[in-house]
Amino acid sequence: MALRYFFDVVCPYSYVMGFEVEEAEDEGLAEVEWLPFELRPAPVPLPAPRGEYIRGHWRGQVYRLAGEHGVEIHVPRYQPRSTLALTLHAFAVERGRGRPFRNAAHRAFFVEGLDIGDDAVLREAAGEAGLDADAALEAAWDPARLVALRSTREEALRLGIHGVPTVATAEEVLFYGAAEPGRLRSMLAKESGVR
């Protein structure tokens, strides 16, 4: 089954669900197109990194869901724009290194507590993913990639997608948001008629 997975590298739910999406890919249950959706493009205000919204949300939901999925995650020290990380992801995908880059960026942000809005952190994640760090950073700043990122977001909005993670087909949104472990697998089994 062909799926479209809309994600943002600064979204904890995208990070947690990403493991299940990768498993579906690895097991041949789905062919997945990973589509960046910037949650807070400029000039949308960023939340305070240690503000009550972030702390309360993480205590109430994120840690529980991550625990259910068996994923290590920590409240980020920063709440950066994800623009450059997402444009760099497009470069990584073009070079067949999308997954390694996503994993490196997510690990840097959600496990190591680094600022993935910082060029040095992005360079390191690109290098970990097997990319030429200089070329990757140059590509991240390419105005054409910024336009493409905005275009993908506008397309998602037209489809009725307003947040991430969102799992969709070319025709419809299948589900949005945090999902309990196994939801994607169950949905794929149902779609394919496997019990």
C-alpha positions as CSV (number, residue, x, y, z in Angstrom):
1,M,0.0,0.0,0.0
2,A,1.3,3.5,-0.9
3,L,1.2,5.8,2.1
4,R,2.1,9.5,2.6
5,Y,3.5,10.3,6.0
6,F,3.4,14.0,6.9
7,F,5.9,14.8,9.7
8,D,7.9,17.5,11.4
9,V,11.3,16.8,12.9
10,V,10.4,18.9,16.0
11,C,7.1,17.0,16.6
12,P,7.5,14.3,19.3
13,Y,4.5,12.4,17.9
14,S,6.1,12.3,14.5
15,Y,9.3,10.9,16.1
16,V,7.4,8.2,18.0
17,M,5.2,7.1,15.2
18,G,8.1,7.2,12.7
19,F,9.5,4.0,14.2
20,E,6.2,2.2,13.4
21,V,6.1,3.7,9.9
22,E,9.7,2.5,9.3
23,E,8.8,-1.0,10.5
24,A,5.9,-1.0,8.0
25,E,8.4,0.0,5.2
26,D,10.9,-2.7,6.3
27,E,8.3,-5.4,6.4
28,G,7.0,-4.5,2.9
29,L,3.6,-3.6,4.3
30,A,3.7,-0.1,2.8
31,E,5.7,2.1,0.5
32,V,6.0,5.4,2.3
33,E,6.5,8.9,1.0
34,W,7.9,11.0,3.9
35,L,6.5,14.5,3.5
36,P,7.7,17.4,5.6
37,F,5.1,19.6,7.2
38,E,6.5,22.5,9.1
39,L,4.3,23.0,12.2
40,R,5.4,26.5,13.0
41,P,6.7,28.3,9.9
42,A,7.8,31.9,10.4
43,P,6.2,34.1,11.6
44,V,4.1,31.7,13.7
45,P,5.3,32.1,17.4
46,L,7.4,29.3,18.9
47,P,6.3,27.9,22.3
48,A,8.6,28.6,25.3
49,P,10.9,25.6,25.6
50,R,10.2,25.0,29.3
51,G,6.8,26.8,29.4
52,E,3.8,25.3,30.9
53,Y,2.3,24.3,27.5
54,I,5.3,22.1,26.7
55,R,5.8,20.7,30.2
56,G,2.1,19.9,30.7
57,H,1.8,18.4,27.3
58,W,4.8,16.2,27.7
59,R,3.8,15.1,31.2
60,G,0.3,14.4,30.2
61,Q,0.7,12.7,26.8
62,V,4.1,12.5,25.2
63,Y,6.0,10.5,27.8
64,R,3.0,8.0,28.1
65,L,2.9,7.4,24.4
66,A,6.6,7.1,24.0
67,G,6.7,4.6,26.8
68,E,3.9,2.6,25.2
69,H,6.0,2.5,22.0
70,G,9.3,1.8,23.8
71,V,10.9,5.0,22.5
72,E,13.5,7.0,24.4
73,I,12.5,10.7,24.4
74,H,13.2,13.8,26.5
75,V,11.7,17.3,26.6
76,P,13.7,19.4,24.2
77,R,15.8,22.2,25.6
78,Y,15.0,24.2,22.5
79,Q,11.9,24.9,20.4
80,P,13.6,25.9,17.1
81,R,12.1,26.4,13.7
82,S,12.4,23.2,11.7
83,T,12.7,24.9,8.3
84,L,16.4,24.1,7.7
85,A,16.2,20.5,9.0
86,L,13.2,19.8,6.7
87,T,14.9,21.3,3.6
88,L,18.0,19.4,4.5
89,H,15.8,16.3,4.7
90,A,14.7,16.8,1.1
91,F,18.4,16.9,0.1
92,A,19.0,13.7,2.0
93,V,16.0,11.9,0.4
94,E,17.4,12.9,-3.1
95,R,20.6,11.1,-2.1
96,G,18.9,8.0,-0.7
97,R,19.8,9.1,2.9
98,G,16.4,10.3,4.1
99,R,16.0,7.8,6.9
100,P,19.5,8.1,8.3
101,F,19.2,11.9,8.3
102,R,15.7,11.8,10.0
103,N,17.0,9.4,12.6
104,A,20.1,11.5,13.3
105,A,18.1,14.8,13.5
106,H,15.5,13.2,15.8
107,R,18.2,11.7,18.0
108,A,20.0,15.0,18.2
109,F,16.8,16.8,19.2
110,F,14.8,14.4,21.3
111,V,17.6,12.3,22.9
112,E,20.7,14.5,23.0
113,G,18.9,17.8,23.6
114,L,20.6,19.7,20.8
115,D,19.2,22.6,18.8
116,I,18.4,21.3,15.3
117,G,17.8,24.9,14.2
118,D,21.6,25.4,14.5
119,D,23.8,24.9,11.4
120,A,26.5,23.1,13.4
121,V,24.0,20.5,14.7
122,L,22.5,20.0,11.2
123,R,26.0,19.6,9.7
124,E,26.7,16.9,12.3
125,A,23.4,15.1,11.6
126,A,24.1,15.2,7.9
127,G,27.6,13.8,8.4
128,E,26.1,11.0,10.6
129,A,23.7,10.2,7.8
130,G,26.6,9.8,5.3
131,L,26.0,13.1,3.5
132,D,28.6,15.6,2.6
133,A,27.9,18.1,5.4
134,D,29.0,21.2,3.4
135,A,26.8,20.3,0.4
136,A,23.9,19.4,2.7
137,L,24.0,22.7,4.6
138,E,24.3,24.6,1.3
139,A,21.3,22.7,0.0
140,A,19.3,23.4,3.2
141,W,19.6,27.1,2.5
142,D,18.7,26.9,-1.2
143,P,15.7,29.2,-1.8
144,A,14.1,26.6,-4.2
145,R,14.0,24.1,-1.3
146,L,12.2,26.6,0.9
147,V,9.6,27.1,-1.8
148,A,9.2,23.4,-2.2
149,L,8.7,23.0,1.6
150,R,6.1,25.7,1.6
151,S,4.4,24.0,-1.4
152,T,4.2,20.7,0.4
153,R,2.6,22.4,3.4
154,E,0.1,24.2,1.2
155,E,-0.8,20.9,-0.5
156,A,-1.3,19.3,2.9
157,L,-3.5,22.1,4.0
158,R,-5.7,21.7,0.9
159,L,-6.1,18.0,1.8
160,G,-7.3,19.0,5.2
161,I,-4.1,18.3,7.0
162,H,-3.4,20.8,9.7
163,G,-0.9,18.9,12.0
164,V,1.4,15.9,12.2
165,P,1.9,13.1,12.2
166,T,-0.6,12.4,9.5
167,V,-0.9,9.1,7.6
168,A,-2.7,9.4,4.3
169,T,-3.1,7.9,0.9
170,A,-3.1,9.9,-2.3
171,E,-6.9,10.2,-1.9
172,E,-7.6,10.5,1.8
173,V,-6.3,11.0,5.4
174,L,-6.3,7.7,7.2
175,F,-5.4,9.1,10.6
176,Y,-3.8,12.0,12.4
177,G,-2.0,12.4,15.6
178,A,-0.6,10.3,18.3
179,A,-1.5,6.6,17.9
180,E,-1.3,3.7,20.2
181,P,1.2,1.0,19.3
182,G,0.0,-1.2,16.5
183,R,-2.6,1.2,15.0
184,L,-0.7,1.5,11.7
185,R,-0.1,-2.2,11.4
186,S,-3.8,-2.9,12.2
187,M,-4.9,-0.4,9.6
188,L,-2.6,-1.9,7.0
189,A,-3.8,-5.4,7.7
190,K,-7.4,-4.3,7.4
191,E,-6.7,-2.5,4.1
192,S,-5.0,-5.6,2.7
193,G,-7.6,-8.0,4.0
194,V,-5.0,-9.8,6.2
195,R,-6.3,-10.9,9.6
